[in-house]
Amino acid sequence: MSTLKDLNAAGISNLLAIDQEYAAPKCVSENCLQQDFAGECKRSLQDPEEFWGDYALRFLWSKPWTKVLEWDGMHHQWFLGAKTNITLNALDRHANSDRCNRAAFIWLGEDGSERIITYGQLYRQVCRFANGLKSLHVRKGDRVVI
């Protein structure tokens, strides 16, 4: 049995090395949205600002950024001056589009039961919950524990 002393002697970084690759199942690789992973990875390293700026254009912004990245070697800031709404990007834009009836998430119970919640269903539930909070006079800045 290895001890912590043995692990430290061998170097914990050795435990992080991966010598084996696991290929994705064919049905996953054929349907993935990113067909050129290696190329995109290379592009992200060569020009991170252009890479992340291009990907950020896929989201909705109420105010665009003036600069993608500001980095001084230690501190960094992304999308300077930009404003967005996470719920608008994570839920609303899907619920109000042709993806309305697609699965937002799939819940699998320990007993094997399954429940699929579509973007439209989730949107309606979120609205009901938000209206419930409003009826209790919960306002911006209030803390709520669920």
N, C-alpha and C positions, 0 to 999 in steps of 0.2 A: 504494500500500500504506500502511495506517495505521500510525503508530508509537505507542509508549506515550505520547509527548508529545502527539500528536494526540488520543488517547483522554482523557488528563487534561484537555486544554483543552476538549473537548466535554462533559466530565463523564461519568464512568462510569455514574452513575445514569440517564443517557439510554439506555444500552444495556439497562437493566432494564425499560423501559417496553414494555408489550405493547398493540398497537393492534388486534389481531385475535383473535377468539374461535374456537375449534374445537369444534363440537358433537360430542357423543359419538354413536357409531353408534346407530341406533334400538334394536337388540337389547340394547345396554348400558343405555340410558336407561330402557327399559321394564322391565328386570329389576333395576335398582339398588335397594338397600335404603333409600336416602335420596331420597324423591320430592320433598321440599320443601327443597332445598339452600339457596336464598336465605332462606327463613324461618328455617331452623336457624342459618344464619350470623348473621342479625340477632339472634336469641335469644342466641347465644353472646356477642355483643358487649354486649347490654343487661344480661344477668345471667349472667356466666360461672360463678359458683358454682352456681346452679341448673342451668344447662346441663350442666356437667361432672359434677355430682352425679347428674343423671338418667342420663347415659350410663354412669357408673361402676356404677350399679345392675345393669347387664347382666352384670357380672363377679362371680365368686365371691370372697368376702372371709372370712377366718378371724376377723377383728376389724374391725368397722365404724369409720369415721372419726368423729371428734368435730367436725371442721370441714373443709369442702371446701378452702378456700384461706385462707392467711394471707399477706398481702403488705404490705410497708411502703413500696412505691414503688421499692425496689431489690432486695430479697431476697424470695423467695417459697417457700412450702412448700405442697404439695398433699396432701390427704387425711390430715390430721394424726391420728395415733394408729392408723391403719388398717394391717392386715396382709393380704397376699395371697401367692399362690404363682404365679409367672408360668407355670410348666409346667402347673399345674392349669388355668389359664385358656386357655393357648395350645393345649394338646394333650389333656389328660385328659378335660375335660368334653365334647369332641367325640368322642373315641374311645369313651367310655362312654355314648353317646347314639345317637339314630337317624341321626346324621351319621357314624357309624363307617365306612361304606363310601363316603363322599364323598371327593373328592380333597383332600388336605392341600396337596399341591403337584404340579406337573407339570414334569418335566424334559425339555427339548428339546436333543438333541445336535447338534453341528455337522453331522453326517452325515444329519440329518433324523430320527434315531431319537427315540422318545418313551417316557418311563416315568412312569406315574402311581402315586403313593404315596398310599394312603388314610390317614385318621386312624388306623384300626385297625392297619394295617401299620406305620405310623410309631411308634405307641405300643408295639407289640411289639418293634420294633428298638431303641427307646430303652430299654426294660426290659432287653433282652439286653445292651446296652452298659453300663447301670448295674450289672447283676449281674456283668459281667466286671470292672468296676472294683472292686466289692466283693470279688471273689475275689482281687484283687491287694492287698487291705487298704487301698484308698484310702478315706479318711474325710473328713468335713466339714472344710473348711479346707485340705485338701491341694491342691496345684497340679498340674494335669494339662495336658500339651501334646499336642494332636492333630495 
